[in-house]
Amino acid sequence: MKTKIIKENIDEAARLISQGELVAVPTETVYGLAGNGLDAEAVEKIYEVKGRPQIKALSLMVPDSGAMERYCENVPKQAKTLAEKFWPGPLTIVLKSKELVPDIVRAGGTTVALRCPDHPMTIELLKKAKLPLAAPSANPSGEPSPKNAQCVLSYFDGKISAVIDGGECGIGTESTIVDMSEAPYRILRPAALPESEIRKALAEKLTVIGITGGTGGGKTTALNELNKLGALIIDCDELYHTMLETDLELSNEIKESFPEAFSDGVLDRKHLGAVVFSDEAKLCKLNSITHSHISREVNRLLEDWAMQGGTLAAIDAIALIESGIADRCTAVIGITADTAVRAERIMQRDGISCEYAMMRINAQKPNEFFEANCDYSLCNNADEKSFAEKCKNLYKEVLENG
């Protein structure tokens, strides 16, 4: 058998695939050794020609994300998110397999890996053949992956029916593999697509509700109701205090600007508060230091949550709007209350004087700021139970509106 070189006649390649033959195909990463992924005998040929152990599962090339429902079950919406973002492209997604995918493709397992290659000739082949292609890299096991048709021929001339000559592969590195068959999602093979891009794409699709408002307004009650809905809760004030102890860069920047708030190298938070709450310029300086550090950590936490399979998160921050974190939110809710009510709550909660409570309140934005700059505003002058019910009703509206 002489291996054909196909440069234009994709119909011929589709015919060979439908007859159970093997055809090497170009992708944006490396050339693949392709056969009908629903034909167990064709798949067995791939293993034999490549010298690949049958205990190693194969991926299926597909033309678009619609193939997920055809060959997989329990497909999470996050898998569609990645397909919409990165397909065609160097990303392979592992999902729970349906029974119509041959056992030999799955190597006896319950999952199957799908990949949509970014090469027009292979996409055309997939559409014309109307079949998924089992297609590992077109090299004998242990040899370098081929980046052009001539390299494929040097390996398999006379052993496969054809090779589609699609030119030199642009990337030359295998696709990244992410397992989304169950949460948490895992990167099985770091490769052409950086993990950071996957994490970012998943996090961007989270529903993130921002909760803001002055201290003593009742944000804790609002967050408790979101927690009941399964949301990840990010308390930026708590995060800030944790980072003061763990983030040396943040601590050093604060120490450089406010040395008077440190005693024997240890930050006195009450002293720092007294310094900044009585001086607007110093408060702005502290905020400029902390906002960038906290924003970066918030993004990391959201990405971690998305990789855990989470879909809903909440961010609690007094300076949510000023810090720019509000831009990351699907909706921002401002919690307000009368000044006297807030002062009483702060005094009881923190065991501080009325004078210090008012100093904290006066250093923060007034209710009118949150009412004007948030998507929604909730006034909390009532008891906790009534306010919790008000929160639940608003969350239902926000989530229904997407």
C-alpha positions in Angstrom: 0.0 0.0 0.0 1.3 3.4 -0.9 0.2 6.3 1.2 -1.6 9.0 -0.7 -0.8 12.7 -0.2 -4.0 14.7 -0.2 -3.7 18.5 -0.8 -7.2 19.4 -1.9 -9.6 16.4 -2.3 -11.0 16.3 1.2 -13.9 14.2 -0.1 -11.4 11.4 -0.8 -10.1 11.6 2.8 -13.7 11.4 4.1 -14.4 8.4 1.9 -11.3 6.6 3.3 -12.3 7.4 6.9 -15.8 6.1 6.3 -14.3 2.8 5.0 -12.3 2.3 8.2 -9.0 3.5 6.8 -6.4 5.7 8.6 -5.6 9.2 7.4 -3.1 11.5 9.0 -4.5 15.0 9.5 -3.0 18.5 10.3 -4.0 20.5 13.3 -2.7 23.8 14.8 -0.4 21.8 17.2 0.9 18.6 15.5 -0.4 16.0 12.9 -2.8 13.4 14.1 -3.3 9.8 13.1 -7.0 9.7 12.4 -9.6 7.0 12.0 -13.4 6.7 12.5 -13.8 7.1 16.3 -17.0 5.1 16.3 -15.4 2.1 14.5 -13.6 -0.2 17.0 -11.7 -1.9 14.2 -10.4 1.3 12.8 -9.4 2.4 16.3 -7.5 -0.8 16.8 -5.5 -0.1 13.6 -4.4 3.2 15.2 -3.1 1.4 18.2 -1.3 -1.1 16.0 0.3 1.3 13.6 1.3 3.7 16.3 2.5 1.0 18.7 0.4 2.6 21.4 -0.7 0.5 24.4 -4.4 0.0 24.5 -4.5 1.0 28.1 -4.0 4.6 27.0 -7.3 6.2 25.9 -7.6 8.2 22.7 -9.3 11.6 22.2 -11.9 12.3 19.6 -11.7 15.2 17.1 -15.0 16.9 16.6 -16.2 19.9 14.5 -17.8 21.9 17.2 -19.2 22.0 20.8 -22.5 20.4 19.6 -20.6 17.1 19.7 -20.5 17.2 23.4 -24.1 16.2 23.8 -23.8 13.6 21.0 -21.0 11.7 22.6 -21.0 12.7 26.3 -23.5 12.9 29.2 -23.8 15.2 32.2 -22.0 18.0 30.3 -21.4 20.9 32.6 -22.1 24.4 31.3 -18.5 25.3 32.1 -17.3 22.8 29.4 -19.4 24.7 26.9 -17.8 27.9 28.2 -14.3 26.7 27.4 -15.4 25.3 24.0 -17.0 28.6 23.0 -13.8 30.4 24.1 -11.1 28.1 22.8 -12.5 25.9 20.0 -11.2 25.5 17.4 -8.0 25.5 19.3 -5.4 23.5 21.3 -7.7 22.4 24.1 -8.9 18.8 24.8 -11.8 18.5 27.2 -12.5 15.2 29.1 -16.1 14.4 29.9 -18.3 11.5 30.9 -18.8 9.3 27.8 -21.9 7.8 26.3 -22.0 4.2 25.5 -21.9 4.7 21.7 -18.2 5.6 22.1 -16.4 2.3 21.7 -14.7 0.8 24.8 -11.4 0.7 23.0 -11.4 4.5 22.5 -12.0 4.9 26.3 -9.5 2.2 27.2 -12.2 0.7 29.3 -12.9 3.9 31.2 -16.0 6.0 31.6 -14.7 9.2 30.1 -13.8 10.5 26.6 -11.7 13.4 25.6 -12.9 15.8 22.9 -10.9 18.2 20.8 -11.8 20.6 18.0 -8.6 21.2 15.9 -7.9 24.7 14.5 -7.1 23.7 10.9 -9.5 24.4 8.1 -8.8 21.1 6.2 -9.4 18.9 9.2 -12.5 20.8 10.2 -13.8 20.3 6.6 -13.0 16.5 6.9 -14.9 16.3 10.1 -17.9 17.9 8.6 -17.8 15.8 5.4 -17.2 12.5 7.1 -19.9 13.3 9.7 -17.9 11.2 12.2 -15.7 11.9 15.2 -12.0 11.1 14.5 -9.9 9.1 17.0 -6.6 10.9 16.4 -3.5 10.7 18.6 -0.3 12.4 17.4 0.9 10.8 14.1 4.1 9.3 15.4 5.3 5.9 16.6 5.0 5.9 20.4 8.1 7.4 21.9 9.1 9.4 18.7 8.8 13.2 18.3 5.4 14.5 17.2 5.3 15.4 13.5 4.8 19.0 12.5 4.5 18.4 8.7 3.2 15.8 6.2 6.8 14.7 5.2 7.6 13.8 8.8 4.4 11.7 9.0 5.4 9.9 5.8 8.8 9.2 7.3 7.0 7.3 10.0 4.1 5.7 8.3 4.5 5.7 4.5 2.8 2.5 3.3 1.2 1.8 6.6 -1.7 4.3 6.4 -4.0 5.1 3.5 -3.4 8.9 3.2 -2.0 12.0 4.8 -3.6 15.4 4.3 -0.9 17.9 3.6 -1.9 21.0 5.4 1.5 22.6 5.7 3.6 23.2 8.8 1.9 23.1 12.1 2.0 26.5 13.7 2.3 25.6 17.4 4.1 22.3 17.3 3.1 21.4 20.9 0.2 19.1 21.9 -3.1 20.4 23.2 -3.7 21.1 26.8 -6.0 18.5 28.4 -8.5 19.5 31.1 -10.7 16.9 32.9 -14.2 18.2 33.4 -15.9 14.9 33.9 -16.3 15.8 37.6 -15.5 18.7 39.9 -12.9 19.9 40.8 -11.7 20.3 37.2 -8.1 19.3 36.7 -5.4 20.1 34.1 -4.2 16.6 33.1 -1.6 17.8 30.6 -0.2 21.4 30.6 0.7 22.2 27.0 -0.2 24.7 24.2 -3.0 26.5 26.0 -1.8 28.0 29.4 -3.7 27.0 32.5 -4.1 30.6 33.4 -6.2 31.2 30.3 -8.5 28.3 31.3 -8.9 29.6 34.8 -9.6 33.1 33.7 -12.3 32.0 31.1 -14.1 29.9 33.7 -14.0 32.7 36.3 -15.4 35.2 33.8 -18.6 33.2 33.5 -19.2 33.1 37.3 -22.3 35.0 38.6 -20.7 37.4 41.0 -22.8 39.5 43.3 -21.1 42.5 44.9 -22.3 43.5 48.4 -21.2 46.9 49.6 -22.3 49.6 52.0 -20.9 51.2 55.2 -20.0 49.2 58.3 -23.0 48.4 60.5 -25.5 48.3 57.6 -26.2 44.6 57.7 -24.0 43.1 55.0 -23.4 40.0 57.1 -27.1 39.1 57.0 -27.1 39.7 53.2 -24.1 37.4 52.8 -25.6 34.7 55.0 -28.5 34.4 52.5 -26.1 34.1 49.6 -24.2 31.4 51.5 -27.4 29.4 51.7 -27.6 29.6 47.9 -24.2 27.9 47.7 -22.2 31.0 46.9 -18.5 31.4 47.6 -18.3 34.4 50.1 -15.2 36.7 49.8 -15.1 39.1 52.7 -12.5 41.7 51.6 -12.1 43.1 55.1 -11.3 39.6 56.4 -9.1 39.0 53.4 -7.2 42.3 54.1 -6.5 41.3 57.7 -5.3 37.8 56.6 -3.0 39.4 53.9 -1.5 41.7 56.5 -0.1 38.6 58.1 0.7 36.6 55.0 1.5 39.1 52.2 4.9 40.5 53.0 4.8 42.9 50.0 1.5 44.5 51.2 2.8 44.7 54.8 6.0 46.4 53.7 4.2 49.0 51.5 2.0 49.9 54.5 4.9 50.1 56.8 6.8 52.4 54.4 3.8 54.8 54.2 2.6 54.6 57.9 5.6 53.7 60.1 3.9 55.3 63.1 1.3 52.5 63.0 3.9 49.9 63.7 5.4 48.9 67.1 8.4 46.6 67.1 7.6 45.7 63.5 4.0 44.7 64.3 1.1 46.6 62.9 -1.4 48.1 65.4 -4.6 48.1 63.3 -6.5 50.4 65.7 -3.7 52.9 65.6 -3.6 52.7 61.8 -7.4 53.2 61.8 -7.2 56.2 64.0 -4.5 57.7 61.6 -6.4 57.2 58.4 -10.0 57.8 59.5 -9.1 61.3 60.7 -7.2 62.2 57.5 -8.8 61.8 54.1 -5.5 62.0 52.2 -4.0 59.2 54.4 -7.1 57.1 53.9 -6.8 57.5 50.1 -3.1 56.5 50.4 -3.9 53.3 52.3 -6.7 52.4 49.9 -4.4 52.9 46.9 -2.0 50.4 48.5 -4.5 47.8 49.5 -6.9 47.8 46.6 -4.5 46.4 44.0 -3.3 43.6 46.3 -6.9 42.7 47.3 -8.2 42.8 43.8 -5.5 40.4 42.7 -6.3 38.0 45.5 -10.0 38.2 44.8 -9.4 37.2 41.2 -7.3 34.2 42.3 -10.1 33.1 44.7 -12.7 33.4 42.0 -10.6 31.4 39.6 -10.0 28.7 42.2 -13.8 28.6 42.8 -14.5 28.2 39.1 -12.1 25.3 38.9 -14.0 23.7 41.8 -17.1 23.8 39.6 -18.6 26.8 41.4 -21.1 29.0 39.6 -22.1 31.7 42.2 -19.9 34.0 44.3 -20.3 37.1 46.4 -17.8 39.8 47.2 -18.2 41.9 50.3 -16.3 45.2 50.3 -17.0 48.6 51.7 -14.8 50.1 48.9 -16.2 47.7 46.2 -16.9 50.5 43.8 -13.8 52.7 44.4 -11.4 49.8 44.3 -12.7 48.7 40.8 -13.7 45.3 42.1 -17.3 46.2 41.2 -16.4 45.9 37.5 -15.9 42.1 38.2 -19.5 41.8 39.5 -22.6 40.7 37.7 -24.6 42.9 39.9 -23.8 45.3 42.8 -26.1 45.6 45.8 -25.7 48.5 48.3 -26.8 47.9 51.9 -27.8 51.1 53.7 -29.1 52.0 57.2 -29.6 55.1 59.2 -26.5 56.5 60.9 -27.9 56.0 64.4 -28.8 52.4 63.7 -25.4 51.7 62.2 -23.5 53.3 65.2 -25.5 51.2 67.7 -24.7 48.0 65.8 -21.0 48.8 65.5 -20.8 49.6 69.2 -22.4 46.3 70.2 -20.5 44.3 67.7 -17.0 45.6 68.2 -17.2 46.9 71.8 -16.1 50.4 70.9 -17.2 53.9 72.0 -19.8 55.9 70.2 -17.1 58.4 69.3 -14.9 55.8 67.6 -18.0 54.3 65.8 -19.0 57.6 64.4 -15.4 58.3 63.3 -15.5 55.1 61.3 -18.9 55.9 59.8 -17.9 59.4 58.9 -14.8 58.1 57.1 -17.0 56.1 54.8 -19.3 57.0 51.9 -22.8 58.2 52.8 -25.9 56.2 51.9 -26.6 58.4 49.0 -23.3 57.2 47.3 -24.4 53.6 47.4 -28.0 54.4 46.3 -26.6 56.3 43.3 -23.8 53.9 42.3 -25.1 50.4 42.9 -27.4 48.3 40.6 -29.7 47.7 43.6 -30.1 49.3 47.0 -31.5 47.6 50.2 -32.3 49.7 53.3 -31.9 47.8 56.6 -33.4 49.6 59.5 -35.5 46.6 60.5 -34.9 43.4 62.4 -32.6 40.7 61.0 -35.4 38.3 59.9 -37.2 40.9 57.9 -34.1 42.0 56.2 -33.1 38.4 55.4 -36.4 38.0 53.6 -35.9 41.2 51.7 -32.4 39.9 50.6 -33.9 36.5 49.4 -36.4 38.2 47.3 -33.8 40.5 45.6 -31.4 37.6 45.0 -34.2 35.7 43.2 -34.7 38.6 40.9 -31.0 39.1 40.3 -30.4 35.4 39.5 -33.4 35.2 37.2 -32.1 38.2 35.3 -28.7 36.5 34.8 
